[in-house]
Amino acid sequence: MKITGYKLYQVPPRWLFLKIETDEGIVGWGEPVIEGRAATVKAAVEELMENLIGKDPQRIEDHWNMMYRSGFYRGGPILMSAIAGIDQALWDIKGKYYNAPVYQLLGGACRDSIKVYSWIGGDRPADVGNAAKEVVDRGFQAIKMNGTEELQYVDSHQKIDQVIERIAAVREAVGPYVGIGIDFHGRVHKPMAKTLAKQLEEFRPMFIEEPVLPENNEALRDIANHVTTPIATGERMFSRWQFKSLLTEGYADIIQPDLSHAGGITECKKIISMAEAFDVAVAPHCPLGPIALAACLQVDATSHNAFIQEQSLGIHYNVGSDLLDYITDKSVFTYEDGYVKIPDGPGLGIEVNEEHVKEMEKKATHWRNPIWRHQDGSIAEW
């Protein structure tokens, strides 16, 4: 079997889909994207695919090493996202060739389903209590939300009090045992992160996420020594070599590699196995489309330390074009009592509706991150 070609589709709300074609008629789908930089990742995919045309798609480990190690400059969000989408598509082809779900090729499943959480609120969260109650009434057992708006290095306790009020409203709305993930989104700098994390502890969050930016991971030590709340991070880390220091330092309780950003199935399976050796849990990051989610679930199925999966159905970015719109069998992502079954169809376990993809490509826009500024005019972390 040989790779004969590929197609890239940029589609709303902010996704990039890749289809790799073979001479045996088997095609594989991947989702290589960095939110807000889809066109840049698209160019990187085109460069990487130059060396794959005519090659056997089943030599996935060799192709991964070629794409990564043959570049003198390696890693980073753009290159690793491009590799990720190609890698997903190659695994999809291989699973279809053997008529087996990817998880069977990775050693078989250790679970039949996995808990999922639902996003509530937006970038500037408001009225989250009612939103949380609605999600729990639909059967979800866990939710996640942005905790705060922009914060200066040292900011007012008024803003801290506003965060506390929002989390208190959510906890009151959902009761004492529903999981609440609070995403700091890297918006909080170390001086305020300690204060905020300490005051949120009384609400017993499921975790606090990215309490500081990953380039400031050394600050996790002080935060971890300050609170008992589990600390999650990793969505903006892109290889096992970045995760190596995070794991050996021992201050993260949950890692969140993104299978569309951190080298795909091949790399994230290795990252997750590394974490298991450190007794660290995994909650893969995935506010993206159906191909990315399908890839996550295949790896979740084989990973003992995966405990919950992010998914984007109904997330605030998806207005007008959502997760289920791009697949033919929408039941594959049916959520029951806050869990989703592992797709057991061949490859990634989903069938992409290519006709709809082509139609939506005509409506694609270049989604960009918002640019935030503080009151004094300086750039704020988004």
KOLTI-392342 format. One record per residue (C-alpha): y, z, x; residue in one letter. Coordinates in steps of 0.25 Angstrom, whole numbers, plus 5000, padded with zeros to 4 digits. Last residue first. Layout:
<pts>
+------+------+------+------+
|   py |   pz |   px | code |
+------+------+------+------+
|    Y |    Z |    X |    A |
...
+------+------+------+------+
</pts>
This chain:
<pts>
+------+------+------+------+
|   py |   pz |   px | code |
+------+------+------+------+
| 5142 | 5108 | 4977 |    W |
| 5148 | 5115 | 4989 |    E |
| 5163 | 5115 | 4988 |    A |
| 5173 | 5106 | 4995 |    I |
| 5187 | 5113 | 4998 |    S |
| 5198 | 5111 | 4988 |    G |
| 5202 | 5126 | 4987 |    D |
| 5196 | 5127 | 4973 |    Q |
| 5183 | 5123 | 4978 |    H |
| 5178 | 5108 | 4978 |    R |
| 5166 | 5101 | 4972 |    W |
| 5161 | 5087 | 4974 |    I |
| 5151 | 5083 | 4964 |    P |
| 5138 | 5077 | 4970 |    N |
| 5138 | 5062 | 4967 |    R |
| 5130 | 5054 | 4958 |    W |
| 5131 | 5039 | 4961 |    H |
| 5128 | 5033 | 4948 |    T |
| 5116 | 5027 | 4942 |    A |
| 5117 | 5019 | 4929 |    K |
| 5110 | 5006 | 4934 |    K |
| 5099 | 5015 | 4940 |    E |
| 5096 | 5020 | 4926 |    M |
| 5090 | 5007 | 4922 |    E |
| 5082 | 5005 | 4934 |    K |
| 5077 | 5020 | 4933 |    V |
| 5074 | 5018 | 4918 |    H |
| 5065 | 5006 | 4922 |    E |
| 5059 | 5013 | 4933 |    E |
| 5053 | 5024 | 4924 |    N |
| 5047 | 5033 | 4935 |    V |
| 5033 | 5037 | 4932 |    E |
| 5030 | 5052 | 4937 |    I |
| 5019 | 5059 | 4944 |    G |
| 5024 | 5058 | 4958 |    L |
| 5012 | 5050 | 4962 |    G |
| 5002 | 5049 | 4951 |    P |
| 5004 | 5057 | 4939 |    G |
| 5002 | 5072 | 4939 |    D |
| 5016 | 5077 | 4937 |    P |
| 5016 | 5092 | 4940 |    I |
| 5019 | 5100 | 4927 |    K |
| 5032 | 5105 | 4924 |    V |
| 5035 | 5120 | 4921 |    Y |
| 5046 | 5127 | 4914 |    G |
| 5038 | 5130 | 4902 |    D |
| 5034 | 5115 | 4901 |    E |
| 5043 | 5105 | 4908 |    Y |
| 5038 | 5090 | 4906 |    T |
| 5041 | 5082 | 4918 |    F |
| 5029 | 5072 | 4917 |    V |
| 5033 | 5071 | 4902 |    S |
| 5044 | 5061 | 4905 |    K |
| 5034 | 5050 | 4908 |    D |
| 5042 | 5038 | 4911 |    T |
| 5051 | 5044 | 4921 |    I |
| 5066 | 5041 | 4924 |    Y |
| 5072 | 5049 | 4912 |    D |
| 5065 | 5061 | 4914 |    L |
| 5074 | 5067 | 4925 |    L |
| 5087 | 5064 | 4918 |    D |
| 5098 | 5054 | 4916 |    S |
| 5110 | 5056 | 4907 |    G |
| 5114 | 5070 | 4913 |    V |
| 5105 | 5073 | 4925 |    N |
| 5114 | 5080 | 4934 |    Y |
| 5114 | 5093 | 4925 |    H |
| 5099 | 5095 | 4926 |    I |
| 5092 | 5091 | 4913 |    G |
| 5079 | 5088 | 4920 |    L |
| 5081 | 5090 | 4935 |    S |
| 5069 | 5098 | 4940 |    Q |
| 5068 | 5109 | 4950 |    E |
| 5054 | 5114 | 4953 |    Q |
| 5048 | 5128 | 4953 |    I |
| 5038 | 5136 | 4961 |    F |
| 5034 | 5127 | 4973 |    A |
| 5026 | 5136 | 4983 |    N |
| 5012 | 5130 | 4980 |    H |
| 5017 | 5116 | 4983 |    S |
| 5007 | 5105 | 4978 |    T |
| 5013 | 5103 | 4964 |    A |
| 5027 | 5105 | 4968 |    D |
| 5025 | 5093 | 4977 |    V |
| 5022 | 5084 | 4965 |    Q |
| 5033 | 5091 | 4957 |    L |
| 5043 | 5088 | 4967 |    C |
| 5040 | 5073 | 4967 |    A |
| 5041 | 5073 | 4952 |    A |
| 5054 | 5079 | 4952 |    L |
| 5060 | 5069 | 4963 |    A |
| 5054 | 5058 | 4954 |    I |
| 5060 | 5064 | 4941 |    P |
| 5074 | 5065 | 4946 |    G |
| 5083 | 5075 | 4954 |    L |
| 5086 | 5090 | 4953 |    P |
| 5074 | 5093 | 4962 |    C |
| 5073 | 5104 | 4972 |    H |
| 5059 | 5109 | 4974 |    P |
| 5057 | 5124 | 4971 |    A |
| 5049 | 5129 | 4983 |    V |
| 5044 | 5143 | 4986 |    A |
| 5044 | 5149 | 5000 |    V |
| 5032 | 5157 | 5006 |    D |
| 5035 | 5152 | 5020 |    F |
| 5023 | 5143 | 5021 |    A |
| 5026 | 5138 | 5007 |    E |
| 5039 | 5133 | 5012 |    A |
| 5033 | 5124 | 5022 |    M |
| 5024 | 5118 | 5011 |    S |
| 5037 | 5115 | 5003 |    I |
| 5043 | 5108 | 5015 |    I |
| 5031 | 5100 | 5017 |    K |
| 5030 | 5096 | 5003 |    K |
| 5045 | 5093 | 5003 |    C |
| 5043 | 5083 | 5015 |    E |
| 5032 | 5074 | 5009 |    T |
| 5037 | 5075 | 4994 |    I |
| 5051 | 5070 | 4997 |    G |
| 5059 | 5072 | 5010 |    G |
| 5068 | 5083 | 5006 |    A |
| 5078 | 5076 | 4996 |    H |
| 5070 | 5071 | 4985 |    S |
| 5059 | 5082 | 4986 |    L |
| 5070 | 5093 | 4986 |    D |
| 5066 | 5105 | 4994 |    P |
| 5069 | 5118 | 4987 |    Q |
| 5065 | 5130 | 4995 |    I |
| 5063 | 5144 | 4989 |    I |
| 5063 | 5157 | 4996 |    D |
| 5073 | 5154 | 5006 |    A |
| 5077 | 5164 | 5017 |    Y |
| 5065 | 5162 | 5026 |    G |
| 5071 | 5157 | 5039 |    E |
| 5058 | 5149 | 5041 |    T |
| 5059 | 5142 | 5028 |    L |
| 5074 | 5138 | 5029 |    L |
| 5071 | 5133 | 5044 |    S |
| 5060 | 5124 | 5040 |    K |
| 5066 | 5119 | 5027 |    F |
| 5075 | 5110 | 5035 |    Q |
| 5064 | 5105 | 5044 |    W |
| 5055 | 5103 | 5031 |    R |
| 5066 | 5093 | 5026 |    S |
| 5078 | 5091 | 5017 |    F |
| 5085 | 5103 | 5014 |    M |
| 5096 | 5102 | 5003 |    R |
| 5086 | 5107 | 4991 |    E |
| 5082 | 5118 | 5000 |    G |
| 5085 | 5132 | 4995 |    T |
| 5080 | 5143 | 4986 |    A |
| 5083 | 5158 | 4988 |    I |
| 5075 | 5168 | 4980 |    P |
| 5083 | 5180 | 4975 |    T |
| 5081 | 5193 | 4983 |    T |
| 5095 | 5193 | 4988 |    V |
| 5103 | 5197 | 5001 |    H |
| 5093 | 5194 | 5012 |    N |
| 5091 | 5180 | 5006 |    A |
| 5106 | 5177 | 5005 |    I |
| 5108 | 5181 | 5020 |    D |
| 5096 | 5173 | 5025 |    R |
| 5100 | 5161 | 5016 |    L |
| 5113 | 5160 | 5024 |    A |
| 5105 | 5152 | 5035 |    E |
| 5103 | 5142 | 5024 |    N |
| 5117 | 5137 | 5026 |    N |
| 5114 | 5122 | 5028 |    E |
| 5106 | 5124 | 5015 |    P |
| 5118 | 5128 | 5007 |    L |
| 5118 | 5142 | 5002 |    V |
| 5112 | 5149 | 4990 |    P |
| 5104 | 5136 | 4989 |    E |
| 5096 | 5141 | 4977 |    E |
| 5095 | 5155 | 4971 |    I |
| 5081 | 5158 | 4966 |    F |
| 5074 | 5162 | 4953 |    M |
| 5086 | 5171 | 4951 |    P |
| 5085 | 5185 | 4948 |    R |
| 5098 | 5187 | 4940 |    F |
| 5101 | 5200 | 4948 |    E |
| 5101 | 5191 | 4961 |    E |
| 5113 | 5183 | 4957 |    L |
| 5123 | 5193 | 4963 |    Q |
| 5116 | 5192 | 4977 |    K |
| 5115 | 5177 | 4977 |    A |
| 5129 | 5176 | 4974 |    L |
| 5134 | 5185 | 4984 |    T |
| 5125 | 5180 | 4995 |    K |
| 5129 | 5165 | 4991 |    A |
| 5144 | 5169 | 4992 |    M |
| 5145 | 5171 | 5007 |    P |
| 5134 | 5160 | 5010 |    K |
| 5141 | 5149 | 5003 |    H |
| 5137 | 5145 | 4988 |    V |
| 5137 | 5130 | 4984 |    R |
| 5124 | 5128 | 4990 |    G |
| 5118 | 5125 | 4976 |    H |
| 5118 | 5140 | 4973 |    F |
| 5107 | 5136 | 4963 |    D |
| 5102 | 5148 | 4955 |    I |
| 5088 | 5146 | 4950 |    G |
| 5085 | 5155 | 4938 |    I |
| 5071 | 5158 | 4934 |    G |
| 5068 | 5163 | 4920 |    V |
| 5064 | 5178 | 4920 |    Y |
| 5076 | 5186 | 4916 |    P |
| 5080 | 5179 | 4903 |    G |
| 5086 | 5165 | 4902 |    V |
| 5099 | 5167 | 4896 |    A |
| 5103 | 5180 | 4903 |    E |
| 5098 | 5174 | 4916 |    R |
| 5107 | 5162 | 4914 |    V |
| 5119 | 5170 | 4910 |    A |
| 5118 | 5179 | 4922 |    A |
| 5117 | 5167 | 4931 |    I |
| 5130 | 5161 | 4925 |    R |
| 5137 | 5175 | 4926 |    E |
| 5133 | 5177 | 4940 |    I |
| 5138 | 5163 | 4944 |    V |
| 5151 | 5166 | 4938 |    Q |
| 5152 | 5180 | 4945 |    D |
| 5150 | 5173 | 4958 |    I |
| 5162 | 5163 | 4955 |    K |
| 5170 | 5176 | 4952 |    Q |
| 5166 | 5182 | 4965 |    H |
| 5175 | 5172 | 4972 |    S |
| 5171 | 5163 | 4983 |    D |
| 5167 | 5164 | 4998 |    V |
| 5161 | 5151 | 5003 |    Y |
| 5167 | 5145 | 4991 |    Q |
| 5158 | 5143 | 4979 |    L |
| 5156 | 5131 | 4970 |    E |
| 5149 | 5133 | 4957 |    E |
| 5137 | 5142 | 4956 |    T |
| 5123 | 5145 | 4951 |    G |
| 5118 | 5131 | 4949 |    N |
| 5106 | 5132 | 4940 |    M |
| 5091 | 5133 | 4940 |    K |
| 5082 | 5137 | 4928 |    I |
| 5068 | 5143 | 4927 |    A |
| 5058 | 5145 | 4916 |    Q |
| 5061 | 5132 | 4909 |    F |
| 5055 | 5131 | 4895 |    G |
| 5066 | 5124 | 4887 |    R |
| 5072 | 5138 | 4882 |    D |
| 5073 | 5141 | 4897 |    V |
| 5082 | 5128 | 4898 |    V |
| 5091 | 5132 | 4886 |    E |
| 5093 | 5146 | 4891 |    K |
| 5097 | 5141 | 4905 |    A |
| 5107 | 5132 | 4899 |    A |
| 5113 | 5143 | 4890 |    N |
| 5115 | 5152 | 4902 |    G |
| 5120 | 5141 | 4911 |    V |
| 5133 | 5139 | 4903 |    D |
| 5139 | 5134 | 4916 |    A |
| 5134 | 5129 | 4930 |    P |
| 5144 | 5121 | 4938 |    R |
| 5133 | 5111 | 4944 |    D |
| 5126 | 5111 | 4931 |    G |
| 5119 | 5121 | 4922 |    G |
| 5104 | 5123 | 4921 |    I |
| 5093 | 5117 | 4929 |    W |
| 5079 | 5118 | 4925 |    S |
| 5067 | 5124 | 4932 |    Y |
| 5053 | 5119 | 4934 |    V |
| 5040 | 5127 | 4936 |    K |
| 5029 | 5119 | 4942 |    I |
| 5016 | 5113 | 4936 |    S |
| 5001 | 5110 | 4939 |    D |
| 5001 | 5118 | 4953 |    R |
| 4994 | 5117 | 4966 |    C |
| 4993 | 5102 | 4965 |    A |
| 4986 | 5093 | 4975 |    G |
| 4986 | 5091 | 4990 |    G |
| 4999 | 5082 | 4991 |    L |
| 4992 | 5070 | 4986 |    L |
| 4989 | 5077 | 4973 |    Q |
| 5003 | 5081 | 4972 |    Y |
| 5007 | 5066 | 4973 |    V |
| 5000 | 5064 | 4959 |    P |
| 4988 | 5055 | 4961 |    A |
| 4985 | 5040 | 4958 |    N |
| 4982 | 5038 | 4973 |    Y |
| 4993 | 5027 | 4974 |    Y |
| 5002 | 5034 | 4964 |    K |
| 5002 | 5046 | 4972 |    G |
| 5005 | 5038 | 4985 |    K |
| 5016 | 5030 | 4978 |    I |
| 5023 | 5043 | 4973 |    D |
| 5021 | 5049 | 4986 |    W |
| 5029 | 5037 | 4992 |    L |
| 5040 | 5038 | 4982 |    A |
| 5042 | 5053 | 4985 |    Q |
| 5043 | 5050 | 5000 |    D |
| 5053 | 5039 | 4997 |    I |
| 5061 | 5049 | 4989 |    G |
| 5061 | 5060 | 4999 |    A |
| 5064 | 5051 | 5011 |    I |
| 5077 | 5047 | 5005 |    A |
| 5080 | 5061 | 5002 |    S |
| 5077 | 5065 | 5016 |    M |
| 5086 | 5054 | 5021 |    L |
| 5098 | 5058 | 5012 |    I |
| 5096 | 5073 | 5012 |    P |
| 5095 | 5076 | 5027 |    G |
| 5083 | 5072 | 5036 |    G |
| 5082 | 5064 | 5049 |    R |
| 5091 | 5057 | 5059 |    Y |
| 5082 | 5050 | 5069 |    F |
| 5075 | 5044 | 5057 |    G |
| 5060 | 5040 | 5060 |    S |
| 5056 | 5054 | 5056 |    R |
| 5060 | 5055 | 5042 |    Y |
| 5056 | 5041 | 5036 |    M |
| 5044 | 5040 | 5045 |    M |
| 5040 | 5054 | 5043 |    N |
| 5040 | 5051 | 5028 |    W |
| 5033 | 5038 | 5029 |    H |
| 5022 | 5044 | 5037 |    D |
| 5020 | 5055 | 5027 |    E |
| 5020 | 5045 | 5016 |    I |
| 5010 | 5035 | 5021 |    R |
| 5006 | 5031 | 5007 |    Q |
| 5018 | 5021 | 5006 |    P |
| 5011 | 5012 | 5015 |    D |
| 5023 | 5004 | 5022 |    K |
| 5028 | 4990 | 5019 |    G |
| 5042 | 4996 | 5016 |    I |
| 5043 | 5010 | 5021 |    L |
| 5052 | 5008 | 5033 |    N |
| 5064 | 5002 | 5025 |    E |
| 5062 | 5013 | 5015 |    M |
| 5069 | 5023 | 5024 |    L |
| 5082 | 5014 | 5024 |    E |
| 5082 | 5012 | 5008 |    E |
| 5079 | 5027 | 5006 |    V |
| 5091 | 5030 | 5014 |    A |
| 5100 | 5021 | 5006 |    A |
| 5095 | 5027 | 4993 |    K |
| 5098 | 5041 | 4999 |    V |
| 5113 | 5037 | 5001 |    T |
| 5113 | 5031 | 4987 |    A |
| 5108 | 5044 | 4981 |    A |
| 5118 | 5053 | 4988 |    R |
| 5123 | 5062 | 4976 |    G |
| 5109 | 5068 | 4974 |    E |
| 5101 | 5065 | 4986 |    I |
| 5090 | 5055 | 4982 |    V |
| 5076 | 5050 | 4985 |    P |
| 5068 | 5050 | 4972 |    E |
| 5055 | 5044 | 4974 |    G |
| 5046 | 5034 | 4966 |    W |
| 5033 | 5027 | 4971 |    G |
| 5028 | 5013 | 4967 |    V |
| 5014 | 5008 | 4967 |    I |
| 5013 | 4993 | 4965 |    G |
| 5003 | 4991 | 4977 |    E |
| 5013 | 4985 | 4986 |    D |
| 5022 | 4997 | 4985 |    T |
| 5035 | 5001 | 4979 |    E |
| 5044 | 5013 | 4982 |    I |
| 5053 | 5018 | 4970 |    K |
| 5065 | 5027 | 4974 |    L |
| 5074 | 5034 | 4964 |    F |
| 5088 | 5040 | 4967 |    L |
| 5094 | 5050 | 4958 |    W |
| 5108 | 5055 | 4953 |    R |
| 5108 | 5054 | 4938 |    P |
| 5106 | 5043 | 4937 |    P |
| 5098 | 5033 | 4945 |    V |
| 5098 | 5027 | 4959 |    Q |
| 5085 | 5018 | 4960 |    Y |
| 5079 | 5014 | 4973 |    L |
| 5068 | 5003 | 4974 |    K |
| 5057 | 5002 | 4985 |    Y |
| 5048 | 4991 | 4991 |    G |
| 5035 | 4987 | 4996 |    T |
| 5028 | 5000 | 5001 |    I |
| 5014 | 4996 | 5005 |    K |
| 5000 | 5000 | 5000 |    M |
+------+------+------+------+
</pts>
